[in-house]
């Protein structure tokens, strides 16, 4: 198991989908806020592991839906 902060620190709080920094101070509902994204979605057989996660903006993660990056 891993902590969300492990993903954010590893990825330097940068969205791995668009390449722009996330807003650490943003509300969790703000599209610029950092989220943990599964590279291969869980719904598509991806695992909940550190290797299968990346930092992403809430907005980028939401627009990706259940498609692989």
Secondary structure per residue as TSV (DSSP state, phi and psi in degrees):
chain	resnum	aa	ss	phi	psi
A	1	X	-	360.0	155.3
A	2	X	-	-138.8	165.5
A	3	X	-	-102.4	147.7
A	4	X	H	-52.3	-39.0
A	5	X	H	-62.4	-28.1
A	6	X	H	-60.0	-40.7
A	7	X	H	-68.5	-46.7
A	8	X	H	-63.6	-44.4
A	9	X	H	-66.1	-45.7
A	10	X	H	-57.2	-42.6
A	11	X	T	-90.7	8.7
A	12	X	T	56.1	36.4
A	13	X	T	57.0	28.0
A	14	X	B	-110.0	134.2
A	15	X	-	-65.2	123.1
A	16	X	T	-82.8	-2.8
A	17	X	T	-91.8	-49.7
A	18	X	T	-105.6	-16.1
A	19	X	-	88.1	0.9
A	20	X	-	-95.5	154.8
A	21	X	B	-66.4	147.4
A	22	X	-	-86.3	163.1
A	23	X	-	-99.0	100.3
A	24	X	T	-60.0	-29.0
A	25	X	T	-91.2	-2.4
A	26	X	S	-70.6	152.9
A	27	X	-	-60.9	148.7
A	28	X	T	-59.3	-15.7
A	29	X	T	-96.7	-4.0
A	30	X	S	-77.1	132.5
A	31	X	T	-57.6	-20.9
A	32	X	T	-88.5	-4.9
A	33	X	S	-71.2	151.7
A	34	X	E	-77.2	139.7
A	35	X	E	-134.8	163.5
A	36	X	E	-94.7	121.4
A	37	X	E	-107.6	138.1
A	38	X	E	-88.3	121.1
A	39	X	S	-59.2	-54.0
A	40	X	S	-99.0	111.5
A	41	X	-	-54.7	146.1
A	42	X	G	-57.2	-36.1
A	43	X	G	-67.8	-15.8
A	44	X	G	-107.0	14.8
A	45	X	T	96.6	3.6
A	46	X	-	-68.6	156.6
A	47	X	-	-101.5	153.3
A	48	X	S	-87.8	75.4
A	49	X	S	-127.7	159.8
A	50	X	G	-59.7	-37.1
A	51	X	G	-67.3	-22.8
A	52	X	G	-103.9	18.9
A	53	X	E	-124.2	159.3
A	54	X	E	-152.5	155.8
A	55	X	E	-76.3	137.0
A	56	X	E	-151.4	156.5
A	57	X	E	-64.3	149.0
A	58	X	H	-55.9	-42.9
A	59	X	H	-64.1	-42.7
A	60	X	H	-67.7	-41.7
A	61	X	H	-64.0	-42.3
A	62	X	H	-65.6	-39.2
A	63	X	H	-72.8	-25.6
A	64	X	H	-70.2	-32.0
A	65	X	T	58.9	-125.4
A	66	X	T	-109.3	32.2
A	67	X	S	-101.8	143.7
A	68	X	-	-68.1	146.5
A	69	X	-	-72.5	360.0
